[in-house]
């Protein structure tokens, strides 16, 4: 605003000087000196303003202009000729730039000065007049007053509108932040609720899955009707497990710590779940690369969510059935996951928007699956590419930076165990607060020939450890328990018996990577199947897991 005011003042001064020089009654010398002072001081004010000292520049300009008008009223005809009206410009300028109190002070000073000039003029005591009163000078004063006032009003209104717009924007941003905060609190509450629901459902599914496994082991292989019924129960429990995993993915604030993950092994482990997810109309093939070369840095939960989203997307693209191929490969320093389907494919327009949130071509889709996939892949330094044409299916290539395998990792090459090579009378301690799950785990382990001791909490487990620890093969414990949770129990057991393997299971919590260090440990998400539990025991009891102990196990 001050820059525009200075420009307007310079234009008016140039116009006023031109008009004054045309009036023969005005002294050319006095006119040039008068307007020369004006131009010089305007240059000073401009220099100060360019240094960023706008308020100081406004005071310099206003005081100079006020002093100039005061001099004019004293030496160029007194208050006549509308000279004194120009004081209003100084008051408006200070009020617009500095504030209301400064404007009041300037108005009082102007009124007092004009009162003094009035007294001098009435008593004929004005000093020597440098120039007579002329209509041209009066016109100049009025022009300066009205034009400068209009500029100030225009700039002041513009500043007010800008301030109002800024305040309105700030208010909208504040309201949006409040809305997001409330929405975040709602999502946090919903997340806690879904996590609790998933935990309870996974406990119940563990019981169902365990019962199906036991019944299948005891069923006559020729009893096709019973086997078909068990297959249906198995498929229904797998779908229910998928639903609880989706609930956990929705309610989870974060997807866990990033750690080395074997992509090929993870893909192989998920094959059974994915085959049940896509249904019998779709033929699924899993082709993992050599496991020792496919380590990536990713959280287990994020990788699981990526796989689920890609498989569900491929399934929905093949409503009449087809084939789905999942494979891993190594290309230079990157590990590539490829998901190929024989579905309806995508046009160029759909490919351009396929990762946009809420964009979907399905009647019942949310449009968040692939958007979430892209976000998760990007968070883990990954890249994603699509090859697709209408009617020719789609191929998703997801690549991650390759990392070194963890120290001490060895690929398991043990044969599929039989009952004779499993428990063999060895003891396992089961710690689970849900009696149904506790009995289900006991049945699974007893079926493999283990001697099972089952307790309901960590306190009871610690009290028994001193007596039975030398005969224990491993400990299977729930994570979420009252008083002493599973992670704390594993830590305390590890301090006393560093070589004692511990398997942690949970329906809604995955231990952090740091919590899995120390004694040999594995984590299994519920629902836990008989085969998963059996394989986990084999992994933690292999010789490569044996560590030095504070106390040796007998």
C-alpha positions as CSV (number, residue, x, y, z in Angstrom):
1,X,0.0,0.0,0.0
2,X,2.8,2.4,0.9
3,X,4.5,2.0,-2.5
4,X,1.2,2.8,-4.3
5,X,0.7,5.8,-2.1
6,X,4.2,7.1,-2.9
7,X,3.6,6.6,-6.6
8,X,0.3,8.5,-6.4
9,X,2.0,11.2,-4.4
10,X,4.8,11.6,-7.0
11,X,2.3,11.8,-9.8
12,X,0.3,14.4,-7.9
13,X,3.4,16.4,-7.0
14,X,4.5,16.4,-10.7
15,X,1.0,17.6,-11.7
16,X,0.9,20.2,-9.0
17,X,4.4,21.6,-9.9
18,X,3.4,21.8,-13.6
19,X,0.2,23.8,-12.7
20,X,2.0,26.0,-10.2
21,X,4.7,26.9,-12.8
22,X,2.0,27.9,-15.3
23,X,0.6,30.5,-12.8
24,X,2.5,33.8,-13.3
25,X,1.7,34.8,-9.7
26,X,3.8,32.0,-8.3
27,X,7.6,32.3,-7.9
28,X,9.4,29.9,-10.1
29,X,12.3,29.5,-7.6
30,X,10.1,29.0,-4.6
31,X,8.0,26.5,-6.6
32,X,11.0,24.5,-7.7
33,X,12.5,24.4,-4.2
34,X,9.1,23.4,-2.7
35,X,8.4,20.5,-5.0
36,X,12.1,19.5,-5.1
37,X,11.9,18.9,-1.4
38,X,8.8,16.8,-1.9
39,X,10.4,14.6,-4.6
40,X,13.6,14.3,-2.5
41,X,11.8,13.2,0.6
42,X,9.6,10.8,-1.4
43,X,12.8,9.1,-2.6
44,X,14.0,8.8,1.1
45,X,10.8,7.2,2.1
46,X,10.9,4.8,-0.8
47,X,14.5,3.8,0.2
48,X,13.4,3.1,3.8
49,X,10.3,1.1,2.6
50,X,12.4,-1.1,0.4
51,X,14.5,-2.1,3.4
52,X,11.4,-3.7,4.9
53,X,10.8,-1.0,7.5
54,X,7.3,-0.1,6.3
55,X,6.0,1.3,9.6
56,X,9.0,3.5,10.0
57,X,8.7,4.6,6.4
58,X,5.0,5.5,7.0
59,X,5.9,7.6,10.0
60,X,8.7,9.4,8.0
61,X,6.3,10.1,5.1
62,X,3.4,11.2,7.3
63,X,5.5,13.5,9.5
64,X,7.2,15.0,6.5
65,X,3.8,15.5,4.7
66,X,2.3,16.9,7.9
67,X,5.2,19.3,8.4
68,X,4.9,20.4,4.7
69,X,1.2,21.2,5.1
70,X,1.9,22.9,8.4
71,X,4.5,25.1,6.6
72,X,2.0,25.8,3.7
73,X,-0.7,27.0,6.1
74,X,1.8,29.2,7.8
75,X,3.6,30.7,4.7
76,X,1.1,30.4,1.9
77,X,-2.1,32.1,2.9
78,X,-3.1,30.6,6.3
79,X,-6.1,28.3,6.5
80,X,-7.7,29.7,3.4
81,X,-7.5,27.9,0.1
82,X,-8.3,24.5,1.6
83,X,-4.7,24.1,2.7
84,X,-5.5,22.7,6.1
85,X,-7.8,20.0,4.6
86,X,-4.7,18.1,3.5
87,X,-4.0,17.2,7.1
88,X,-6.6,14.5,6.7
89,X,-4.3,12.6,4.3
90,X,-1.7,12.3,7.1
91,X,-4.3,11.0,9.6
92,X,-5.6,8.4,7.1
93,X,-2.1,7.2,6.2
94,X,-1.0,6.7,9.8
95,X,-4.3,5.0,10.7
96,X,-4.1,2.6,7.7
97,X,-0.4,1.6,8.3
98,X,0.3,2.0,12.0
99,X,-3.0,1.9,13.8
100,X,-5.9,3.8,15.4
101,X,-4.1,5.3,18.3
102,X,-1.4,6.8,16.0
103,X,-4.2,8.3,13.8
104,X,-5.9,9.9,16.9
105,X,-2.6,11.4,17.9
106,X,-2.0,12.8,14.4
107,X,-5.6,14.2,14.3
108,X,-5.1,16.0,17.7
109,X,-1.8,17.4,16.5
110,X,-3.3,18.6,13.3
111,X,-6.3,20.3,15.1
112,X,-3.9,22.1,17.6
113,X,-1.7,23.3,14.8
114,X,-4.7,24.6,12.7
115,X,-6.0,26.3,15.9
116,X,-2.6,28.1,16.3
117,X,-2.6,29.2,12.6
118,X,-6.2,30.4,13.0
119,X,-5.3,32.6,16.0
120,X,-2.3,34.1,14.1
121,X,-4.4,34.7,11.0
122,X,-7.2,36.4,13.0
123,X,-4.7,38.7,14.8
124,X,-2.8,39.4,11.5
125,X,0.4,37.9,13.0
126,X,1.2,35.4,10.2
127,X,4.9,35.5,9.1
128,X,6.0,36.8,5.8
129,X,4.1,35.0,3.0
130,X,6.2,33.3,0.4
131,X,3.3,33.3,-2.1
132,X,-0.2,34.6,-2.3
133,X,-3.3,32.7,-2.1
134,X,-4.4,31.7,-5.6
135,X,-7.3,29.5,-6.9
136,X,-4.7,27.2,-8.6
137,X,-3.0,26.5,-5.2
138,X,-6.5,25.9,-3.7
139,X,-7.3,23.4,-6.5
140,X,-4.0,21.7,-6.0
141,X,-4.7,21.2,-2.3
142,X,-8.2,19.9,-2.9
143,X,-6.9,17.5,-5.6
144,X,-4.2,16.2,-3.4
145,X,-6.6,15.6,-0.5
146,X,-9.3,13.8,-2.4
147,X,-7.0,11.7,-4.6
148,X,-4.8,10.7,-1.7
149,X,-7.8,9.9,0.4
150,X,-9.3,7.8,-2.4
151,X,-6.0,5.9,-2.7
152,X,-5.9,5.3,1.0
153,X,-9.5,4.1,1.2
154,X,-9.0,1.8,-1.8
155,X,-5.9,0.2,-0.3
156,X,-7.5,0.0,3.2
157,X,-10.6,-1.7,1.8
158,X,-8.4,-4.0,-0.2
159,X,-6.4,-4.8,2.9
160,X,-9.6,-5.5,4.8
161,X,-10.8,-7.8,2.1
162,X,-7.5,-9.7,2.1
163,X,-7.6,-9.9,5.9
164,X,-11.2,-11.2,5.8
165,X,-10.3,-13.7,3.2
166,X,-7.3,-14.9,5.2
167,X,-9.3,-15.1,8.4
168,X,-12.0,-17.0,6.6
169,X,-9.4,-19.4,5.2
170,X,-7.9,-19.8,8.6
171,X,-11.3,-20.5,10.0
172,X,-12.0,-23.1,7.3
173,X,-8.6,-24.7,7.9
174,X,-9.3,-24.8,11.7
175,X,-12.7,-26.3,11.1
176,X,-11.2,-28.9,8.8
177,X,-8.5,-29.7,11.3
178,X,-11.2,-30.1,14.0
179,X,-13.2,-32.3,11.7
180,X,-10.2,-34.5,10.9
181,X,-9.3,-34.7,14.6
182,X,-12.8,-35.8,15.4
183,X,-12.8,-38.2,12.5
184,X,-9.4,-39.5,13.7
185,X,-10.8,-40.1,17.2
186,X,-13.7,-41.9,15.7
187,X,-11.4,-44.1,13.6
188,X,-9.3,-44.8,16.7
189,X,-12.3,-45.9,18.6
190,X,-13.5,-48.0,15.6
191,X,-10.0,-49.4,15.3
192,X,-9.9,-50.5,18.9
193,X,-13.4,-52.0,18.5
194,X,-12.5,-54.0,15.4
195,X,-9.2,-55.1,17.0
196,X,-11.1,-56.5,19.9
197,X,-13.7,-58.2,17.6
198,X,-11.0,-59.7,15.5
199,X,-9.2,-61.0,18.6
200,X,-12.4,-62.8,19.8
201,X,-13.2,-64.1,16.4
202,X,-9.7,-65.5,15.9
203,X,-9.9,-67.3,19.2
204,X,-13.1,-68.9,18.1
205,X,-11.7,-69.8,14.7
206,X,-8.7,-71.4,16.3
207,X,-11.0,-73.7,18.1
208,X,-12.9,-74.5,14.9
209,X,-9.8,-74.9,12.8
210,X,-8.2,-77.1,15.5
211,X,-11.3,-79.3,15.7
212,X,-11.4,-79.7,11.9
213,X,-7.7,-80.7,11.8
214,X,-8.2,-83.3,14.6
215,X,-11.3,-84.7,13.0
216,X,-9.6,-84.9,9.6
217,X,-6.7,-86.8,11.2
218,X,-9.1,-89.3,12.8
219,X,-11.5,-89.6,9.8
220,X,-11.5,-92.7,7.6
221,X,-9.9,-91.7,4.2
222,X,-12.7,-93.5,2.5
223,X,-15.5,-91.5,4.2
224,X,-15.9,-89.0,1.4
225,X,-19.1,-87.4,2.8
226,X,-17.4,-86.6,6.1
227,X,-14.2,-85.3,4.3
228,X,-16.4,-83.0,2.1
229,X,-18.1,-81.6,5.3
230,X,-14.6,-81.0,6.8
231,X,-13.5,-79.3,3.6
232,X,-16.5,-77.0,3.8
233,X,-15.7,-76.2,7.4
234,X,-12.1,-75.6,6.4
235,X,-13.1,-73.2,3.6
236,X,-15.6,-71.3,5.8
237,X,-13.0,-70.9,8.5
238,X,-10.4,-69.6,6.0
239,X,-12.8,-67.0,4.7
240,X,-13.6,-66.0,8.2
241,X,-9.9,-65.7,9.0
242,X,-9.6,-63.4,5.9
243,X,-12.4,-61.2,7.2
244,X,-10.7,-60.8,10.6
245,X,-7.4,-60.0,8.9
246,X,-9.2,-57.3,6.9
247,X,-10.7,-56.0,10.1
248,X,-7.3,-55.8,11.7
249,X,-5.8,-54.1,8.7
250,X,-8.6,-51.4,8.9
251,X,-8.3,-50.9,12.6
252,X,-4.5,-51.0,12.8
253,X,-2.9,-47.6,13.4
254,X,0.3,-48.7,11.8
255,X,1.4,-51.9,10.1
256,X,4.3,-52.8,12.3
257,X,8.0,-52.4,12.1
258,X,9.9,-53.0,8.9
259,X,12.2,-56.0,9.0
260,X,13.8,-58.5,6.6
261,X,11.0,-60.7,5.1
262,X,11.5,-63.6,2.8
263,X,9.1,-62.8,-0.1
264,X,9.2,-66.2,-1.7
265,X,8.6,-68.0,1.6
266,X,5.8,-65.6,2.6
267,X,4.1,-66.2,-0.8
268,X,4.4,-69.9,-0.4
269,X,2.9,-69.8,3.1
270,X,0.0,-67.8,1.8
271,X,-0.8,-70.1,-1.1
272,X,-3.4,-72.1,0.7
273,X,-5.2,-69.1,2.0
274,X,-5.2,-67.5,-1.4
275,X,-6.6,-70.5,-3.1
276,X,-9.6,-70.5,-0.8
277,X,-10.0,-66.8,-1.2
278,X,-10.3,-66.9,-5.0
279,X,-12.7,-69.9,-5.1
280,X,-12.8,-73.1,-7.1
281,X,-13.6,-71.4,-10.4
282,X,-10.1,-69.8,-10.5
283,X,-7.0,-71.9,-10.9
284,X,-4.1,-70.5,-8.9
285,X,-0.4,-71.2,-9.3
286,X,2.3,-70.0,-7.0
287,X,5.9,-70.0,-8.3
288,X,8.3,-68.7,-5.7
289,X,11.9,-68.0,-6.6
290,X,14.8,-69.5,-4.6
291,X,14.1,-68.4,-1.0
292,X,17.6,-67.4,-0.1
293,X,17.6,-64.6,-2.8
294,X,14.2,-63.0,-2.1
295,X,14.7,-61.1,1.1
296,X,13.1,-57.6,1.3
297,X,12.7,-55.0,4.0
298,X,9.0,-54.8,4.8
299,X,6.5,-55.3,7.6
300,X,4.7,-58.7,7.7
301,X,1.3,-57.0,8.0
302,X,2.0,-54.6,5.0
303,X,3.1,-57.5,2.8
304,X,0.1,-59.5,3.7
305,X,-2.2,-56.6,2.9
306,X,-0.5,-56.1,-0.5
307,X,-1.0,-59.8,-1.4
308,X,-4.6,-59.8,-0.2
309,X,-5.5,-56.7,-2.2
310,X,-3.8,-57.9,-5.4
311,X,-5.4,-61.4,-5.2
312,X,-8.9,-59.9,-4.5
313,X,-8.5,-57.5,-7.4
314,X,-7.5,-60.4,-9.7
315,X,-10.5,-62.5,-8.4
316,X,-12.9,-59.7,-9.1
317,X,-11.5,-59.3,-12.6
318,X,-12.4,-62.9,-13.4
319,X,-16.2,-63.3,-12.5
320,X,-16.5,-66.3,-14.8
321,X,-13.3,-67.9,-13.6
322,X,-9.8,-68.1,-15.0
323,X,-6.3,-68.6,-13.9
324,X,-4.1,-66.6,-11.5
325,X,-0.3,-66.9,-11.3
326,X,1.8,-65.4,-8.6
327,X,5.6,-65.6,-8.9
328,X,8.8,-64.0,-7.5
329,X,12.0,-63.2,-9.3
330,X,15.2,-61.3,-8.8
331,X,16.2,-58.6,-11.3
332,X,19.5,-57.0,-10.3
333,X,19.2,-55.5,-6.9
334,X,15.5,-55.8,-6.7
335,X,13.0,-58.6,-5.8
336,X,9.9,-58.7,-8.0
337,X,6.5,-60.0,-7.2
338,X,4.3,-60.6,-10.3
339,X,0.6,-61.2,-10.2
340,X,-0.9,-62.3,-13.5
341,X,-4.6,-62.9,-14.2
342,X,-6.7,-63.8,-17.2
343,X,-9.5,-61.4,-16.4
344,X,-11.2,-58.7,-18.3
345,X,-8.2,-56.4,-18.4
346,X,-8.1,-52.6,-18.3
347,X,-8.4,-49.8,-20.8
348,X,-5.9,-46.9,-21.0
349,X,-8.3,-44.7,-19.1
350,X,-8.8,-47.2,-16.3
351,X,-5.0,-47.9,-16.0
352,X,-4.4,-44.1,-15.6
353,X,-6.8,-44.0,-12.6
354,X,-6.6,-47.4,-11.1
355,X,-4.6,-46.2,-8.1
356,X,-6.8,-43.2,-7.4
357,X,-8.6,-43.4,-4.0
358,X,-12.3,-44.3,-4.3
359,X,-12.0,-45.0,-8.0
360,X,-13.6,-48.3,-8.9
361,X,-15.2,-50.1,-11.8
362,X,-17.1,-52.5,-9.5
363,X,-20.7,-52.0,-8.4
364,X,-19.8,-52.9,-4.8
365,X,-16.1,-51.8,-4.7
366,X,-14.7,-49.2,-2.3
367,X,-11.9,-48.0,-4.6
368,X,-9.4,-48.3,-1.7
369,X,-7.7,-51.7,-2.4
370,X,-5.2,-50.7,-5.1
371,X,-4.8,-47.2,-3.6
372,X,-3.8,-48.8,-0.3
373,X,-1.5,-51.2,-2.2
374,X,0.3,-48.3,-3.9
375,X,0.7,-46.4,-0.6
376,X,2.2,-49.5,1.1
377,X,4.5,-50.3,-1.7
378,X,5.8,-46.7,-1.9
379,X,6.3,-46.7,1.9
380,X,8.6,-49.6,1.6
381,X,10.7,-48.1,-1.3
382,X,8.9,-50.3,-3.8
383,X,7.7,-49.7,-7.3
384,X,4.5,-51.0,-9.1
385,X,3.9,-51.4,-12.8
386,X,0.8,-52.6,-14.7
387,X,0.5,-54.4,-18.0
388,X,-3.1,-54.7,-19.2
389,X,-5.3,-54.5,-22.3
390,X,-9.0,-55.0,-22.5
391,X,-9.9,-58.7,-22.7
392,X,-6.2,-59.8,-22.3
393,X,-5.9,-59.9,-18.5
394,X,-3.6,-57.9,-16.3
395,X,-0.1,-58.3,-14.8
396,X,1.1,-56.3,-11.7
397,X,4.8,-56.2,-11.2
398,X,5.8,-55.0,-7.6
399,X,9.5,-54.7,-7.0
400,X,11.3,-54.0,-3.7
401,X,15.0,-53.4,-2.9
402,X,16.8,-56.7,-2.2
403,X,18.4,-57.0,1.2
404,X,20.7,-59.6,2.7
405,X,19.3,-62.6,4.5
406,X,19.4,-62.2,8.4
407,X,22.5,-63.7,10.0
408,X,22.1,-67.3,10.9
409,X,19.2,-67.9,8.6
410,X,19.1,-71.3,7.0
411,X,16.5,-72.6,4.6
412,X,14.7,-75.5,6.0
413,X,15.0,-78.7,4.1
414,X,13.7,-81.1,6.6
415,X,11.2,-83.8,5.4
416,X,7.5,-83.6,6.2
417,X,7.3,-85.0,9.7
418,X,5.4,-88.0,10.8
419,X,3.9,-88.8,14.2
420,X,7.0,-90.8,15.0
421,X,9.3,-87.9,14.4
422,X,7.3,-85.3,16.2
423,X,6.5,-85.1,19.9
424,X,7.9,-88.4,21.0
425,X,6.8,-87.8,24.6
426,X,8.5,-84.4,24.9
427,X,6.7,-81.7,26.9
428,X,5.2,-78.4,25.7
429,X,3.9,-75.7,28.0
430,X,0.7,-74.0,26.7
431,X,-0.2,-70.6,28.2
432,X,-3.6,-69.4,27.1
433,X,-6.3,-67.5,29.0
434,X,-9.2,-68.6,26.8
435,X,-10.2,-72.2,27.9
436,X,-11.6,-73.1,24.5
437,X,-8.4,-72.1,22.7
438,X,-6.3,-73.8,25.4
439,X,-8.1,-77.1,24.9
440,X,-7.9,-76.7,21.1
441,X,-4.1,-76.2,21.2
442,X,-3.8,-79.1,23.7
443,X,-5.7,-81.4,21.3
444,X,-3.4,-80.4,18.3
445,X,-0.2,-81.0,20.3
446,X,-1.4,-84.2,21.9
447,X,-2.2,-85.5,18.4
448,X,1.5,-85.1,17.5
449,X,2.6,-87.1,20.6
450,X,3.6,-84.2,22.9
451,X,3.0,-84.2,26.6
452,X,1.1,-81.0,27.1
453,X,0.9,-78.9,30.3
454,X,-1.7,-76.2,29.9
455,X,-2.0,-73.1,32.2
456,X,-4.2,-70.1,32.0
457,X,-1.9,-67.1,32.7
458,X,1.7,-66.0,32.9
459,X,1.9,-66.2,36.7
460,X,1.1,-69.9,36.7
461,X,3.6,-70.5,33.8
462,X,6.4,-68.8,35.7
463,X,5.6,-70.8,38.9
464,X,5.9,-74.1,36.9
465,X,8.9,-73.1,34.9
466,X,11.4,-73.9,37.6
467,X,10.1,-77.4,37.9
468,X,9.4,-78.4,34.3
469,X,11.7,-76.2,32.3
470,X,14.4,-78.9,31.9
471,X,11.9,-81.2,30.2
472,X,10.3,-78.6,28.0
473,X,10.5,-78.7,24.2
474,X,9.1,-75.2,23.9
475,X,6.5,-72.8,25.3
476,X,3.4,-71.8,23.3
477,X,1.8,-68.6,24.7
478,X,-0.9,-66.1,23.9
479,X,0.3,-62.5,23.6
480,X,-2.8,-60.8,25.1
481,X,-3.2,-61.9,28.7
482,X,-4.0,-60.2,32.0
483,X,-1.2,-59.3,34.4
484,X,1.7,-60.9,32.5
485,X,1.3,-60.8,28.7
486,X,3.0,-63.2,26.4
487,X,5.9,-60.9,25.4
488,X,6.8,-60.2,29.1
489,X,6.5,-63.9,29.8
490,X,8.9,-64.8,26.9
491,X,11.4,-62.1,28.1
492,X,11.4,-63.4,31.7
493,X,11.7,-67.0,30.6
494,X,14.6,-66.0,28.3
495,X,16.4,-64.3,31.1
496,X,16.4,-67.6,33.1
497,X,16.4,-70.2,30.2
498,X,18.0,-68.5,27.2
499,X,17.8,-71.7,25.0
500,X,14.1,-72.3,25.7
501,X,12.1,-71.7,22.5
502,X,8.9,-69.7,22.7
503,X,6.1,-69.5,20.2
504,X,3.9,-66.4,20.5
505,X,0.3,-66.5,19.1
506,X,-2.2,-63.7,19.0
507,X,-5.5,-62.7,17.4
508,X,-4.8,-59.0,17.0
509,X,-1.3,-58.1,18.0
510,X,2.0,-58.8,16.3
511,X,5.1,-58.4,18.5
512,X,7.7,-55.8,17.4
513,X,10.9,-57.0,15.8
514,X,12.9,-56.1,18.9
515,X,10.6,-58.2,21.1
516,X,11.4,-61.3,19.0
517,X,15.1,-61.1,19.7
518,X,16.8,-63.2,22.4
519,X,15.7,-66.8,22.9
520,X,14.4,-68.7,19.8
521,X,11.0,-67.2,19.1
522,X,8.3,-67.5,16.4
523,X,5.0,-65.6,16.0
524,X,1.8,-67.2,14.6
525,X,-1.3,-65.1,14.0
526,X,-4.6,-66.7,15.0
527,X,-6.4,-68.7,13.9
528,X,-3.6,-71.2,14.2
529,X,-3.9,-74.4,12.3
530,X,-2.4,-77.7,13.3
531,X,0.1,-77.7,10.4
532,X,1.2,-74.1,11.2
533,X,1.8,-74.9,14.9
534,X,3.7,-78.1,14.0
535,X,5.9,-76.3,11.5
536,X,6.6,-73.4,14.0
537,X,7.7,-76.0,16.7
538,X,10.0,-77.6,14.2
539,X,11.6,-74.2,13.2
540,X,12.3,-73.1,16.8
541,X,13.7,-76.5,17.8
542,X,16.1,-76.9,14.9
543,X,19.7,-76.9,15.9
544,X,20.4,-73.5,14.3
545,X,18.2,-71.9,16.9
546,X,20.2,-73.1,20.0
547,X,21.7,-70.2,21.9
548,X,23.9,-69.9,24.9
549,X,21.9,-69.8,28.1
550,X,22.2,-68.2,31.5
551,X,20.9,-71.5,32.8
552,X,21.2,-74.7,30.8
553,X,18.1,-76.9,30.2
554,X,18.6,-80.4,31.4
